Amino acid sequence: MKQNQWGLYAIAVAIAVVGALALGVPVGTLAILGVALACPLMMFFMMRGMHGQGGHDEKLHRHDDDHSGSGRV
């Protein structure tokens, strides 16, 4: 997601909220929906922020393919 798209997403959410209110959806229902969506959205953004910051140690996952024997006794 590019940084310049945040404004478009904010406008889309605002239009959805105003549209839901215009259709008669209670504010309490929208608040519960917002709280229910907050947890997965925060997890998504936090995990996305960890990309490329050493989450896995590459040395531990590297396999040594040069074995001197077959490994069988």
C-alpha positions in Angstrom: 0.0 0.0 0.0 1.5 3.3 -1.0 1.5 6.3 1.4 -0.5 8.5 -1.0 -3.5 6.1 -0.9 -4.3 6.7 2.8 -6.5 9.7 1.9 -8.5 7.7 -0.6 -9.1 5.0 2.0 -10.2 7.6 4.6 -12.6 9.1 2.1 -14.0 5.7 1.3 -14.6 4.9 5.0 -16.2 8.3 5.5 -18.6 7.7 2.6 -19.4 4.2 4.0 -20.2 5.6 7.5 -22.3 8.5 6.1 -24.1 6.1 3.8 -24.8 3.6 6.7 -26.1 6.4 8.8 -28.4 7.6 6.0 -29.8 4.1 5.6 -30.7 4.1 9.3 -28.0 2.0 10.8 -27.7 3.0 14.5 -24.5 4.7 15.6 -24.0 2.1 18.3 -23.9 -0.6 15.7 -21.3 1.3 13.7 -19.2 1.7 17.0 -19.3 -2.0 17.7 -18.3 -2.8 14.1 -15.4 -0.3 14.5 -14.2 -1.9 17.7 -14.5 -5.4 16.1 -12.5 -4.3 13.1 -9.8 -2.5 15.2 -8.1 -5.6 16.4 -7.5 -7.3 13.0 -6.5 -4.0 11.4 -4.0 -3.2 14.1 -2.5 -6.7 13.7 -2.3 -6.2 9.9 -0.5 -2.9 10.2 1.9 -4.0 13.0 2.9 -7.2 11.1 3.3 -5.2 7.9 5.6 -2.8 9.7 7.9 -5.7 10.8 8.6 -6.7 7.1 12.3 -6.9 6.6 13.4 -6.0 10.1 15.0 -9.3 11.0 12.0 -11.3 12.0 13.8 -14.5 11.1 17.5 -15.3 11.4 18.6 -16.5 8.0 21.6 -18.3 9.5 19.4 -20.6 11.5 17.4 -21.6 8.4 20.3 -22.3 6.1 21.0 -26.0 5.4 24.4 -27.4 4.8 24.2 -29.4 1.5 27.8 -30.5 1.5 27.6 -33.7 3.6 30.7 -35.9 3.6 28.7 -39.1 3.9 25.2 -40.4 3.2 24.2 -39.9 6.8 23.3 -43.6 7.2 25.1 -46.0 9.5 
